[in-house]
Amino acid sequence: MGLALGLLMSSQSTAEASSKYVTTKYQKAHYGQQNGKVTNIQLRLAAGGFMKQKYVTGYYGDITKNAVKSFRKSVHLKPTSGKKVTKKTWRALVKATGKVKKPSSKGSTSSGVIDKRCLTGHRVVCVNETTRKLYYVNHNKVIKTMDARFGCGGSTREGVFSVFRKVRHDWSRPYNSPMPLSMYFSGGEAVHYSSDFAARGYAGCSHGCVNIRDRKTLRWVYKRIHIGDRVVVYFS
């Protein structure tokens, strides 16, 4: 009994210790994905000095792609586009970075990802153009996260705004397109569902609005946002 208990406690402590570090198991990921495997890759790239810690977002975009390319070059691997992490790249990355400690899980807002202007203790629509995400923040905690698409050529305005109008079933006359679940925050710019974004993803762009492709989650947020609630649009 005592031996069994001792072995159990030993295995538990080993598991707890290993969970504090980024896995060494191959993390297959490619450009455009967003998941925990991408986060593990980014944590190792950041540990090796190939990208800044603030860009560890779990999204495999241009910053991660360029970091993968730089890392491969540094260890004299054959040049690639950097749009995927091969087993060879991963093995070299593990060898180069060794044990990488996971960031603390305390709190639900990652430093650099959530702008401090979103942390008001109230409801905030927090729009990060770097991570291409909209975060619904309430009482300084991220409650919902959605993919977001912005205006062509960086035309979406940055800054701190307020929701001044809500229209559940709106229509854009200039562009002859539907704008369901619109929450206007600056002139004609609004957060709204986009069927084009849902169909084409990041292959397109908006005319300045913040496009959302997850209609169900946006509907949930729309019901809870009030006129006057803060909207923050920024790059992290």
Residue frames as a rotation matrix with the C-alpha (Angstrom) as fourth column:
MET 1
0.569 0.822 0.000 0.00
0.822 -0.569 0.000 0.00
0.000 0.000 -1.000 0.00
GLY 2
0.551 -0.431 -0.714 2.73
0.114 -0.809 0.576 2.46
-0.826 -0.399 -0.397 1.05
LEU 3
-0.545 -0.797 0.260 4.88
0.325 0.085 0.942 1.53
-0.773 0.598 0.212 -1.97
ALA 4
-0.208 0.573 0.793 1.93
0.977 0.090 0.191 1.89
0.038 0.814 -0.579 -4.34
LEU 5
0.788 0.522 -0.325 1.06
0.566 -0.823 0.050 5.26
-0.241 -0.223 -0.945 -2.87
GLY 6
0.151 -0.842 -0.518 4.66
0.061 -0.515 0.855 6.36
-0.987 -0.161 -0.027 -3.17
LEU 7
-0.660 -0.371 0.653 4.79
0.612 0.239 0.754 5.32
-0.436 0.897 0.069 -6.83
LEU 8
0.245 0.858 0.451 1.50
0.964 -0.267 -0.016 7.13
0.107 0.438 -0.893 -7.51
MET 9
0.775 0.013 -0.631 2.72
0.265 -0.914 0.307 10.33
-0.573 -0.405 -0.712 -5.89
SER 10
-0.263 -0.960 -0.093 5.99
0.177 -0.143 0.974 10.07
-0.948 0.240 0.208 -7.81
SER 11
-0.515 0.131 0.847 4.22
0.851 0.200 0.486 9.67
-0.106 0.971 -0.214 -11.16
GLN 12
0.599 0.800 0.027 1.89
0.800 -0.599 -0.031 12.56
-0.009 0.041 -0.999 -10.34
SER 13
0.511 -0.479 -0.713 4.75
0.088 -0.797 0.598 14.88
-0.855 -0.368 -0.365 -9.44
THR 14
-0.582 -0.727 0.366 6.57
0.409 0.127 0.903 13.88
-0.703 0.675 0.223 -12.66
ALA 15
-0.123 0.646 0.753 3.45
0.984 -0.017 0.175 14.66
0.125 0.763 -0.634 -14.70
GLU 16
0.794 0.426 -0.434 3.02
0.525 -0.840 0.135 17.99
-0.307 -0.335 -0.891 -12.92
ALA 17
0.048 -0.881 -0.472 6.63
0.096 -0.466 0.880 18.89
-0.994 -0.087 0.062 -13.58
SER 18
-0.669 -0.325 0.668 6.44
0.631 0.226 0.742 17.96
-0.392 0.918 0.054 -17.28
SER 19
0.267 0.877 0.399 3.23
0.962 -0.265 -0.062 19.98
0.052 0.401 -0.915 -17.69
LYS 20
0.564 -0.125 -0.816 5.18
0.272 -0.905 0.327 23.09
-0.779 -0.407 -0.476 -16.75
TYR 21
-0.438 -0.830 -0.345 7.30
-0.206 -0.280 0.938 22.79
-0.875 0.482 -0.048 -19.89
VAL 22
0.257 0.464 -0.848 6.56
-0.922 -0.145 -0.359 22.91
-0.289 0.874 0.390 -23.61
THR 23
0.749 0.148 0.646 6.23
-0.084 0.988 -0.129 19.42
-0.657 0.042 0.753 -25.04
THR 24
-0.390 -0.892 -0.230 9.02
-0.534 0.015 0.845 17.83
-0.750 0.453 -0.482 -27.07
LYS 25
-0.162 0.434 0.887 6.49
0.575 0.771 -0.272 15.83
-0.802 0.466 -0.374 -29.11
TYR 26
-0.871 -0.247 0.425 6.25
0.490 -0.357 0.795 16.88
-0.045 0.901 0.432 -32.77
GLN 27
-0.139 0.804 -0.578 3.82
0.243 -0.538 -0.807 19.78
-0.960 -0.252 -0.121 -33.23
LYS 28
-0.618 -0.037 0.785 2.49
0.778 0.114 0.618 19.65
-0.112 0.993 -0.042 -36.78
ALA 29
0.263 0.690 -0.674 1.17
0.453 -0.705 -0.545 23.04
-0.852 -0.162 -0.498 -37.84
HIS 30
-0.446 -0.392 0.805 0.95
0.895 -0.188 0.404 25.26
-0.007 0.901 0.435 -40.90
TYR 31
-0.999 -0.047 -0.004 0.18
0.047 -0.993 0.112 28.80
-0.010 0.112 0.994 -42.02
GLY 32
-0.456 0.881 0.129 -3.34
-0.471 -0.362 0.804 30.00
0.755 0.306 0.580 -41.20
GLN 33
0.045 0.466 -0.884 -3.95
0.532 0.737 0.416 27.62
0.845 -0.489 -0.215 -38.30
GLN 34
-0.241 -0.112 0.964 -4.73
-0.728 -0.636 -0.257 28.67
0.642 -0.763 0.072 -34.75
ASN 35
0.769 0.450 -0.454 -4.36
-0.046 0.747 0.663 26.07
0.638 -0.489 0.595 -31.99
GLY 36
0.883 -0.391 0.259 -2.22
-0.285 -0.009 0.959 24.88
-0.373 -0.920 -0.119 -29.10
LYS 37
0.511 -0.725 0.461 0.37
0.792 0.606 0.076 23.29
-0.335 0.327 0.884 -31.39
VAL 38
0.392 -0.327 0.860 1.07
0.496 -0.712 -0.496 26.66
0.775 0.621 -0.117 -32.95
THR 39
0.857 -0.042 0.514 1.44
-0.415 -0.648 0.639 28.15
0.307 -0.760 -0.573 -29.46
ASN 40
0.771 -0.592 0.236 4.03
0.213 0.588 0.780 25.50
-0.601 -0.551 0.579 -28.55
ILE 41
0.310 -0.649 0.695 5.98
0.934 0.072 -0.349 26.25
0.177 0.757 0.629 -31.72
GLN 42
0.511 -0.048 0.859 5.85
0.117 -0.985 -0.124 29.98
0.852 0.164 -0.497 -31.01
LEU 43
0.961 -0.156 0.229 6.99
-0.254 -0.167 0.953 29.49
-0.110 -0.973 -0.200 -27.41
ARG 44
0.475 -0.831 0.292 10.09
0.666 0.555 0.498 27.68
-0.576 -0.042 0.817 -28.63
LEU 45
0.220 -0.368 0.903 10.74
0.816 -0.438 -0.377 30.26
0.535 0.820 0.204 -31.35
ALA 46
0.769 0.109 0.630 10.43
-0.180 -0.908 0.377 33.01
0.614 -0.403 -0.678 -28.73
ALA 47
0.881 -0.462 0.099 12.76
0.045 0.291 0.956 31.14
-0.470 -0.838 0.278 -26.38
GLY 48
0.216 -0.822 0.526 15.31
0.913 0.361 0.189 30.97
-0.345 0.440 0.829 -29.19
GLY 49
-0.266 -0.309 -0.913 15.01
0.188 -0.946 0.265 34.69
-0.946 -0.102 0.309 -29.87
PHE 50
-0.860 -0.077 0.505 13.37
0.499 0.084 0.862 34.31
-0.109 0.993 -0.034 -33.28
MET 51
-0.145 0.806 0.573 10.18
0.355 -0.499 0.791 36.16
0.924 0.318 -0.214 -32.37
LYS 52
-0.724 -0.084 0.684 8.99
-0.499 -0.621 -0.605 38.40
0.476 -0.779 0.408 -29.55
GLN 53
-0.933 0.335 -0.127 7.03
0.330 0.664 -0.671 36.88
-0.141 -0.668 -0.730 -26.68
LYS 54
-0.474 0.799 -0.371 4.10
-0.360 -0.561 -0.746 39.23
-0.804 -0.219 0.553 -27.34
TYR 55
-0.228 0.375 -0.898 3.49
-0.967 0.019 0.254 37.47
0.112 0.927 0.359 -30.67
VAL 56
-0.990 0.009 -0.140 2.86
0.032 0.986 -0.161 34.11
0.137 -0.164 -0.977 -29.01
THR 57
-0.484 0.875 -0.016 -0.83
-0.845 -0.473 -0.249 34.16
-0.226 -0.107 0.968 -29.87
GLY 58
-0.286 0.371 0.884 -1.50
0.043 0.926 -0.375 30.64
-0.957 -0.069 -0.281 -31.17
TYR 59
0.823 0.561 -0.090 -2.08
-0.029 -0.118 -0.993 32.02
-0.567 0.820 -0.081 -34.69
TYR 60
-0.108 -0.855 0.508 0.29
0.635 0.333 0.697 30.95
-0.765 0.398 0.507 -37.50
GLY 61
0.910 0.403 -0.098 0.60
0.220 -0.669 -0.710 34.13
-0.351 0.625 -0.698 -39.53
ASP 62
0.759 -0.615 0.215 3.38
0.045 -0.280 -0.959 36.07
0.650 0.737 -0.185 -41.24
ILE 63
0.380 -0.639 0.669 5.34
-0.902 -0.417 0.114 36.69
0.206 -0.647 -0.734 -38.03
THR 64
0.460 -0.169 0.872 5.51
-0.386 0.846 0.367 32.97
-0.800 -0.505 0.324 -37.24
LYS 65
0.936 -0.088 0.340 6.26
0.338 0.488 -0.805 32.12
-0.095 0.869 0.486 -40.87
ASN 66
0.619 -0.735 0.277 9.22
-0.328 -0.562 -0.759 34.52
0.714 0.379 -0.589 -40.93
ALA 67
0.313 -0.482 0.818 10.43
-0.927 0.034 0.374 33.23
-0.209 -0.875 -0.436 -37.56
VAL 68
0.720 -0.014 0.694 10.42
0.037 0.999 -0.019 29.64
-0.693 0.039 0.720 -38.86
LYS 69
0.880 -0.408 0.244 12.39
0.261 -0.016 -0.965 30.76
0.398 0.913 0.093 -41.94
SER 70
0.434 -0.736 0.520 14.94
-0.729 -0.626 -0.277 32.58
0.529 -0.259 -0.808 -39.75
PHE 71
0.443 -0.246 0.862 15.33
-0.677 0.540 0.501 29.61
-0.588 -0.805 0.073 -37.44
ARG 72
0.872 -0.088 0.482 15.91
0.322 0.845 -0.428 27.16
-0.370 0.528 0.764 -40.32
LYS 73
0.732 -0.624 0.275 18.54
-0.026 -0.429 -0.903 29.50
0.681 0.654 -0.330 -41.74
SER 74
0.416 -0.563 0.714 20.27
-0.891 -0.410 0.196 29.75
0.182 -0.718 -0.672 -38.36
VAL 75
0.241 -0.302 0.922 20.70
-0.454 0.805 0.383 25.97
-0.858 -0.511 0.057 -38.12
HIS 76
-0.573 -0.602 -0.556 21.64
-0.716 0.038 0.697 25.63
-0.399 0.798 -0.453 -41.80
LEU 77
-0.238 0.598 0.766 18.52
0.412 0.776 -0.478 23.78
-0.880 0.201 -0.431 -42.91
LYS 78
-0.701 -0.001 0.713 17.35
0.711 -0.076 0.699 24.06
0.053 0.997 0.054 -46.50
PRO 79
-0.903 0.363 -0.231 15.47
-0.303 -0.918 -0.256 27.36
-0.305 -0.161 0.938 -47.07
THR 80
-0.552 0.807 0.208 11.67
0.829 0.506 0.237 27.05
0.086 0.303 -0.949 -47.21
SER 81
-0.210 0.583 0.785 8.65
0.212 -0.756 0.619 29.34
0.954 0.297 0.035 -47.29
GLY 82
-0.971 -0.181 0.157 8.25
-0.119 -0.204 -0.972 28.88
0.208 -0.962 0.176 -43.52
LYS 83
-0.272 0.959 0.081 4.56
-0.841 -0.278 0.464 28.09
0.467 0.058 0.882 -43.98
LYS 84
0.810 0.512 -0.287 4.79
-0.269 0.758 0.594 24.78
0.522 -0.404 0.751 -42.14
VAL 85
0.091 -0.753 0.652 6.86
-0.984 0.031 0.173 23.14
-0.150 -0.658 -0.738 -39.43
THR 86
0.371 -0.042 -0.928 8.35
-0.443 0.870 -0.217 19.83
0.816 0.492 0.304 -40.56
LYS 87
0.960 -0.063 -0.271 9.53
0.249 0.633 0.733 17.09
0.125 -0.772 0.623 -38.22
LYS 88
0.111 -0.991 0.077 13.12
0.893 0.066 -0.446 18.04
0.437 0.118 0.892 -39.09
THR 89
-0.183 -0.105 0.977 12.46
-0.059 -0.991 -0.117 21.67
0.981 -0.080 0.175 -38.17
TRP 90
0.734 0.567 0.374 10.76
-0.414 -0.063 0.908 20.68
0.538 -0.821 0.188 -34.91
ARG 91
0.756 -0.509 -0.412 13.59
0.637 0.716 0.284 18.32
0.151 -0.477 0.866 -33.86
ALA 92
-0.244 -0.884 0.398 16.15
0.719 -0.440 -0.538 21.05
0.651 0.155 0.743 -34.52
LEU 93
0.033 0.360 0.932 14.03
-0.311 -0.883 0.352 23.58
0.950 -0.302 0.083 -32.61
VAL 94
0.949 0.305 -0.079 13.74
-0.053 0.402 0.914 21.28
0.311 -0.863 0.398 -29.59
LYS 95
0.397 -0.884 -0.246 17.47
0.891 0.436 -0.127 20.63
0.220 -0.169 0.961 -29.64
ALA 96
-0.352 -0.572 0.741 18.25
0.460 -0.795 -0.395 24.34
0.815 0.202 0.543 -29.86
THR 97
-0.047 0.444 0.895 15.84
-0.507 -0.782 0.362 25.49
0.860 -0.437 0.262 -27.14
GLY 98
-0.864 -0.354 -0.358 15.87
0.063 0.629 -0.775 22.57
0.500 -0.692 -0.521 -24.68
LYS 99
-0.342 0.750 -0.567 13.45
0.939 0.244 -0.244 22.93
-0.044 -0.615 -0.787 -21.76
VAL 100
-0.785 0.194 0.589 11.07
0.011 -0.945 0.326 25.81
0.620 0.263 0.740 -22.34
LYS 101
-0.813 0.478 -0.332 8.84
0.431 0.112 -0.895 26.79
-0.391 -0.871 -0.297 -19.45
LYS 102
-0.193 0.846 0.497 5.20
0.826 -0.133 0.547 27.46
0.529 0.516 -0.673 -20.20
PRO 103
-0.693 0.005 0.721 3.89
-0.214 -0.956 -0.199 30.91
0.688 -0.292 0.664 -19.26
SER 104
-0.924 0.382 0.015 1.80
0.051 0.164 -0.985 31.20
-0.379 -0.910 -0.171 -16.14
SER 105
-0.596 0.778 0.199 -1.86
0.584 0.250 0.772 30.38
0.551 0.577 -0.603 -16.74
LYS 106
-0.338 0.466 -0.818 -2.99
0.776 -0.354 -0.522 32.81
-0.533 -0.811 -0.242 -14.04
GLY 107
-0.243 0.352 -0.904 -5.39
-0.316 -0.910 -0.269 35.37
-0.917 0.221 0.332 -15.47
SER 108
0.231 0.447 0.864 -7.15
0.643 0.596 -0.481 35.12
-0.730 0.667 -0.150 -18.78
THR 109
0.995 0.040 -0.093 -5.53
-0.038 -0.700 -0.714 38.03
-0.094 0.713 -0.694 -20.62
SER 110
0.392 -0.902 0.183 -2.12
0.912 0.407 0.052 37.51
-0.121 0.146 0.982 -22.22
SER 111
0.202 -0.423 -0.883 0.33
0.217 -0.860 0.462 40.38
-0.955 -0.285 -0.082 -21.90
GLY 112
-0.745 -0.527 -0.408 0.55
-0.206 -0.401 0.893 42.34
-0.634 0.749 0.190 -25.15
VAL 113
-0.805 0.508 0.306 -2.43
0.559 0.479 0.677 40.59
0.198 0.716 -0.669 -26.74
ILE 114
0.344 0.932 -0.114 -5.09
0.902 -0.294 0.318 42.45
0.263 -0.212 -0.941 -24.72
ASP 115
-0.325 -0.428 0.844 -4.56
0.276 -0.896 -0.348 46.20
0.905 0.120 0.409 -24.76
LYS 116
-0.809 -0.052 -0.585 -4.60
0.587 -0.068 -0.806 47.77
0.002 -0.996 0.086 -21.29
ARG 117
-0.841 0.539 -0.040 -7.32
-0.541 -0.840 0.053 50.14
-0.005 0.066 0.998 -22.53
CYS 118
-0.215 0.763 -0.609 -9.62
-0.267 0.554 0.789 47.09
0.939 0.333 0.084 -22.65
LEU 119
-0.391 -0.030 -0.920 -9.20
0.722 0.609 -0.327 46.48
0.570 -0.792 -0.216 -18.93
THR 120
-0.579 0.279 0.766 -11.78
-0.341 -0.936 0.083 48.89
0.741 -0.213 0.637 -17.56
GLY 121
-0.947 0.277 0.164 -13.72
-0.036 0.415 -0.909 46.46
-0.320 -0.867 -0.383 -15.37
HIS 122
0.007 0.978 -0.207 -16.71
-0.514 -0.174 -0.840 46.77
-0.858 0.113 0.502 -17.70
ARG 123
0.537 0.251 0.805 -17.88
0.507 0.666 -0.547 45.36
-0.674 0.702 0.231 -21.06
VAL 124
0.072 -0.574 -0.816 -15.37
-0.603 -0.676 0.423 46.06
-0.795 0.461 -0.395 -23.86
VAL 125
0.949 0.067 0.309 -15.14
0.218 0.566 -0.795 45.03
-0.228 0.822 0.522 -27.51
CYS 126
0.297 -0.942 -0.155 -11.39
-0.401 -0.271 0.875 44.57
-0.867 -0.198 -0.458 -27.88
VAL 127
0.982 0.137 0.131 -10.16
0.075 0.356 -0.931 44.32
-0.175 0.924 0.340 -31.50
ASN 128
0.197 -0.980 -0.007 -6.54
-0.208 -0.049 0.977 43.27
-0.958 -0.191 -0.213 -32.09
GLU 129
0.813 0.126 -0.568 -5.42
-0.562 -0.084 -0.823 43.74
-0.151 0.988 0.003 -35.71
THR 130
-0.252 -0.962 -0.108 -2.16
-0.967 0.253 0.003 41.89
0.024 0.105 -0.994 -35.06
THR 131
-0.792 -0.018 0.610 -3.75
-0.211 0.946 -0.245 38.64
-0.573 -0.323 -0.753 -33.91
ARG 132
-0.734 0.604 -0.312 -6.78
-0.440 -0.073 0.895 39.25
0.518 0.794 0.319 -36.17
LYS 133
-0.541 0.541 -0.644 -9.12
0.743 0.666 -0.066 38.60
0.393 -0.514 -0.762 -33.28
LEU 134
-0.140 0.557 0.818 -12.03
-0.473 -0.764 0.439 40.27
0.870 -0.326 0.371 -31.56
TYR 135
-0.741 -0.125 -0.660 -12.12
0.492 0.569 -0.659 39.69
0.458 -0.813 -0.360 -27.80
TYR 136
0.325 0.827 0.459 -15.25
-0.078 -0.461 0.884 40.33
0.942 -0.323 -0.086 -25.77
VAL 137
-0.680 -0.657 -0.325 -13.85
0.357 0.090 -0.930 41.41
0.641 -0.748 0.173 -22.40
ASN 138
0.427 0.804 0.414 -15.93
-0.151 -0.389 0.909 41.75
0.892 -0.450 -0.045 -19.26
HIS 139
0.946 -0.126 0.299 -14.59
-0.310 -0.080 0.947 42.52
-0.096 -0.989 -0.115 -15.78
ASN 140
0.206 -0.969 -0.135 -11.04
-0.946 -0.233 0.226 42.33
-0.251 0.081 -0.965 -17.23
LYS 141
-0.342 -0.282 0.896 -11.51
-0.127 0.959 0.253 38.76
-0.931 -0.028 -0.364 -18.47
VAL 142
-0.714 0.093 -0.694 -11.75
-0.698 -0.001 0.717 37.48
0.066 0.996 0.066 -22.04
ILE 143
-0.125 0.787 0.604 -15.17
-0.489 0.481 -0.727 35.87
-0.863 -0.387 0.325 -22.29
LYS 144
0.722 0.370 0.584 -15.38
0.333 0.555 -0.762 35.23
-0.606 0.745 0.278 -26.05
THR 145
-0.326 -0.840 -0.434 -12.83
-0.264 -0.360 0.895 35.25
-0.908 0.406 -0.104 -28.90
MET 146
0.681 0.585 0.441 -13.65
0.305 0.321 -0.897 35.49
-0.666 0.745 0.040 -32.62
ASP 147
-0.368 -0.729 0.577 -11.69
0.862 -0.034 0.506 35.70
-0.349 0.684 0.641 -35.89
ALA 148
0.508 0.498 -0.703 -11.79
0.229 -0.864 -0.447 39.22
-0.830 0.066 -0.553 -37.32
ARG 149
-0.140 -0.487 0.862 -11.06
0.988 -0.008 0.155 40.74
-0.069 0.873 0.482 -40.73
PHE 150
0.012 0.016 -1.000 -10.33
0.410 -0.912 -0.010 44.39
-0.912 -0.410 -0.017 -41.41
GLY 151
0.827 0.379 -0.416 -10.27
-0.121 -0.602 -0.789 47.08
-0.549 0.703 -0.451 -44.09
CYS 152
0.647 -0.588 0.485 -8.05
0.744 0.350 -0.568 46.84
0.164 0.729 0.664 -47.14
GLY 153
0.013 -0.778 0.629 -4.75
0.456 -0.555 -0.696 48.64
0.890 0.295 0.347 -46.79
GLY 154
-0.647 -0.298 -0.702 -5.18
0.752 -0.097 -0.652 49.21
0.126 -0.950 0.287 -43.05
SER 155
-0.591 0.454 0.667 -8.28
0.002 -0.826 0.563 51.38
0.807 0.334 0.488 -43.53
THR 156
0.415 0.721 -0.556 -9.96
0.620 0.223 0.752 50.31
0.666 -0.657 -0.355 -40.27
ARG 157
0.291 -0.282 0.914 -9.57
-0.416 -0.898 -0.144 53.16
0.862 -0.338 -0.379 -37.78
GLU 158
-0.237 -0.439 -0.867 -7.51
0.676 0.566 -0.472 52.57
0.698 -0.698 0.162 -34.63
GLY 159
-0.692 -0.092 0.716 -8.25
-0.347 -0.828 -0.441 54.03
0.634 -0.553 0.541 -31.24
VAL 160
-0.859 0.452 -0.241 -10.78
0.433 0.388 -0.814 54.06
-0.274 -0.803 -0.529 -28.43
PHE 161
-0.715 0.691 0.104 -14.42
-0.336 -0.471 0.816 54.40
0.613 0.548 0.569 -29.42
SER 162
-0.685 0.601 0.412 -17.92
-0.314 0.266 -0.911 53.69
-0.657 -0.754 0.006 -28.10
VAL 163
-0.717 0.570 0.402 -20.81
0.696 0.547 0.465 51.74
0.045 0.613 -0.789 -29.58
PHE 164
-0.845 0.402 -0.353 -23.26
-0.283 -0.896 -0.343 54.44
-0.454 -0.190 0.871 -30.68
ARG 165
0.065 0.905 -0.420 -25.73
-0.988 -0.001 -0.155 52.37
-0.141 0.425 0.894 -32.71
LYS 166
-0.754 -0.195 0.627 -26.83
-0.171 0.980 0.099 48.74
-0.634 -0.032 -0.772 -32.98
VAL 167
0.070 0.767 -0.637 -28.75
-0.982 -0.061 -0.181 47.31
-0.178 0.638 0.749 -35.97
ARG 168
0.010 -0.036 0.999 -29.61
-0.290 0.956 0.037 43.61
-0.957 -0.290 -0.001 -35.97
HIS 169
0.205 0.132 0.970 -30.51
0.801 0.547 -0.244 43.43
-0.562 0.827 0.006 -39.69
ASP 170
0.272 -0.194 -0.943 -28.50
-0.234 -0.963 0.131 46.14
-0.934 0.185 -0.307 -41.44
TRP 171
0.563 -0.083 0.822 -27.63
0.775 0.399 -0.490 46.65
-0.287 0.913 0.289 -45.11
SER 172
-0.307 -0.743 -0.595 -24.76
0.294 -0.669 0.683 48.60
-0.905 0.034 0.424 -46.69
ARG 173
0.766 0.639 -0.072 -26.15
0.174 -0.314 -0.934 50.80
-0.619 0.702 -0.351 -49.46
PRO 174
0.370 -0.674 -0.639 -22.74
-0.833 -0.546 0.094 51.92
-0.412 0.498 -0.763 -50.83
TYR 175
-0.667 -0.738 -0.106 -21.55
-0.723 0.606 0.331 48.32
-0.180 0.297 -0.938 -51.20
ASN 176
0.152 0.868 -0.472 -24.95
-0.908 0.312 0.281 46.61
0.391 0.386 0.835 -51.60
SER 177
-0.398 -0.343 -0.851 -24.23
0.001 0.927 -0.374 43.93
0.918 -0.150 -0.368 -49.01
PRO 178
0.674 0.713 -0.193 -25.81
0.151 0.123 0.981 42.67
0.723 -0.690 -0.025 -45.78
MET 179
-0.490 -0.785 0.379 -24.38
-0.279 -0.271 -0.921 43.69
0.826 -0.557 -0.087 -42.39
PRO 180
0.505 0.751 -0.426 -26.15
0.171 0.397 0.902 41.54
0.846 -0.529 0.072 -39.78
LEU 181
0.668 -0.149 -0.729 -25.55
0.743 0.186 0.643 42.21
0.040 -0.971 0.235 -36.07
SER 182
0.037 -0.661 0.750 -23.96
0.494 -0.640 -0.588 45.61
0.869 0.392 0.302 -36.70
MET 183
0.613 0.011 -0.790 -22.44
0.733 -0.381 0.563 47.50
-0.295 -0.924 -0.241 -33.78
TYR 184
0.536 -0.357 0.765 -21.29
0.442 -0.653 -0.615 50.93
0.719 0.668 -0.192 -35.02
PHE 185
0.481 -0.448 -0.753 -18.32
0.811 -0.100 0.577 52.52
-0.334 -0.888 0.315 -33.29
SER 186
-0.349 -0.631 -0.692 -16.81
0.204 -0.773 0.601 55.12
-0.915 0.069 0.399 -35.68
GLY 187
-0.516 0.222 -0.827 -18.75
-0.769 -0.545 0.333 56.81
-0.377 0.808 0.452 -38.48
GLY 188
0.430 0.681 -0.592 -19.80
-0.879 0.464 -0.105 54.08
0.204 0.566 0.799 -40.91
GLU 189
-0.462 -0.684 -0.564 -17.47
-0.469 0.728 -0.500 51.51
0.753 0.034 -0.657 -39.36
ALA 190
0.410 0.672 0.616 -19.07
-0.909 0.247 0.336 48.70
0.074 -0.698 0.712 -37.43
VAL 191
-0.825 -0.414 0.384 -18.40
-0.458 0.889 -0.026 45.26
-0.331 -0.198 -0.923 -36.05
HIS 192
0.243 0.963 -0.117 -20.70
-0.886 0.171 -0.431 42.91
-0.395 0.209 0.895 -37.98
TYR 193
0.131 -0.097 0.987 -21.13
0.141 0.987 0.078 39.40
-0.981 0.129 0.142 -39.34
SER 194
-0.051 -0.207 -0.977 -19.78
-0.914 -0.384 0.129 38.88
-0.402 0.900 -0.169 -42.87
SER 195
0.774 0.369 0.515 -20.93
-0.132 0.888 -0.440 35.99
-0.620 0.272 0.736 -45.06
ASP 196
0.796 -0.552 -0.247 -18.04
-0.330 -0.054 -0.942 36.81
0.507 0.832 -0.226 -47.39
PHE 197
-0.119 -0.841 0.528 -15.54
-0.968 -0.021 -0.251 36.37
0.222 -0.541 -0.811 -44.54
ALA 198
0.211 0.287 0.935 -17.24
-0.600 0.793 -0.108 33.11
-0.772 -0.537 0.339 -43.59
ALA 199
0.948 0.238 0.212 -16.92
0.022 0.614 -0.789 31.88
-0.318 0.752 0.577 -47.18
ARG 200
0.744 -0.657 0.122 -13.51
0.108 -0.062 -0.992 33.24
0.660 0.751 0.025 -48.25
GLY 201
0.540 -0.556 -0.632 -11.68
0.823 0.192 0.535 33.83
-0.176 -0.809 0.561 -45.01
TYR 202
0.285 -0.532 -0.798 -8.68
0.179 -0.788 0.589 36.15
-0.942 -0.310 -0.130 -45.15
ALA 203
-0.369 -0.360 0.857 -8.56
0.889 0.130 0.438 36.01
-0.269 0.924 0.272 -48.96
GLY 204
0.173 0.497 0.850 -10.68
0.654 -0.703 0.279 39.19
0.736 0.508 -0.447 -48.92
CYS 205
-0.846 -0.357 -0.397 -11.03
0.533 -0.538 -0.653 42.28
0.020 -0.764 0.645 -46.74
SER 206
0.156 0.930 -0.333 -13.67
0.896 -0.275 -0.348 44.71
-0.415 -0.244 -0.876 -45.54
HIS 207
0.192 -0.032 0.981 -14.30
0.612 -0.777 -0.145 48.33
0.767 0.628 -0.130 -46.55
GLY 208
-0.412 -0.409 0.814 -13.21
-0.373 -0.739 -0.561 49.48
0.831 -0.535 0.152 -43.08
CYS 209
0.538 0.697 0.474 -15.55
-0.754 0.148 0.640 47.52
0.376 -0.702 0.605 -40.85
VAL 210
-0.610 -0.604 0.513 -14.55
-0.764 0.621 -0.177 44.73
-0.211 -0.500 -0.840 -38.49
ASN 211
0.122 0.624 -0.772 -15.84
-0.761 0.558 0.331 41.55
0.637 0.547 0.543 -40.15
ILE 212
-0.417 -0.154 0.896 -16.71
-0.754 0.609 -0.246 38.51
-0.508 -0.778 -0.370 -38.02
ARG 213
-0.484 0.214 -0.848 -17.35
-0.664 0.542 0.516 35.04
0.570 0.813 -0.120 -39.46
ASP 214
-0.852 0.227 -0.472 -18.70
0.446 0.785 -0.429 33.29
0.273 -0.576 -0.770 -36.36
ARG 215
-0.392 0.777 0.492 -22.34
-0.222 -0.599 0.769 34.38
0.893 0.193 0.408 -36.46
LYS 216
0.407 0.603 -0.687 -23.45
0.474 0.503 0.722 32.36
0.781 -0.619 -0.081 -33.44
THR 217
-0.154 -0.555 -0.817 -20.82
0.988 -0.107 -0.114 33.81
-0.024 -0.825 0.565 -31.09
LEU 218
-0.924 -0.166 0.344 -21.29
0.221 -0.967 0.129 37.33
0.311 0.195 0.930 -32.45
ARG 219
-0.029 0.987 0.161 -25.04
0.009 -0.160 0.987 37.04
1.000 0.030 -0.004 -31.82
TRP 220
0.361 0.074 -0.929 -24.24
0.856 0.368 0.362 36.10
0.369 -0.927 0.069 -28.21
VAL 221
-0.608 -0.679 -0.412 -22.01
0.775 -0.620 -0.122 39.16
-0.173 -0.393 0.903 -27.84
TYR 222
-0.714 0.382 0.587 -24.47
0.141 -0.743 0.654 41.46
0.686 0.550 0.477 -29.65
LYS 223
0.311 0.914 -0.261 -27.16
0.433 0.109 0.895 40.68
0.846 -0.391 -0.361 -27.08
ARG 224
0.417 -0.214 -0.884 -24.85
0.908 0.050 0.416 41.73
-0.045 -0.976 0.215 -24.24
ILE 225
-0.700 -0.705 0.115 -23.26
0.713 -0.699 0.058 44.87
0.040 0.122 0.992 -25.66
HIS 226
0.349 0.797 -0.493 -24.96
0.793 -0.532 -0.298 48.15
-0.500 -0.287 -0.817 -24.71
ILE 227
0.567 -0.122 0.815 -24.90
0.460 -0.773 -0.436 51.54
0.683 0.622 -0.382 -26.41
GLY 228
0.763 -0.355 0.540 -21.97
-0.575 -0.755 0.315 53.41
0.296 -0.550 -0.781 -24.90
ASP 229
0.808 -0.505 0.305 -19.80
0.195 0.717 0.669 50.34
-0.556 -0.481 0.677 -24.31
ARG 230
0.256 -0.835 -0.488 -16.15
-0.645 -0.523 0.557 50.78
-0.720 0.172 -0.673 -25.19
VAL 231
0.944 -0.150 0.293 -14.53
0.316 0.660 -0.682 49.55
-0.091 0.737 0.670 -28.43
VAL 232
0.362 -0.897 -0.255 -10.72
-0.494 -0.417 0.763 49.46
-0.790 -0.150 -0.594 -28.69
VAL 233
0.974 -0.117 0.195 -9.04
0.227 0.493 -0.840 48.85
0.003 0.862 0.507 -32.08
TYR 234
0.558 -0.829 0.034 -5.26
-0.721 -0.465 0.514 48.43
-0.410 -0.311 -0.857 -31.98
PHE 235
0.513 -0.564 -0.647 -2.10
-0.206 0.651 -0.731 46.58
0.834 0.508 0.217 -33.01
SER 236
0.981 -0.172 0.093 -0.32
-0.052 0.234 0.971 44.63
-0.189 -0.957 0.220 -30.26
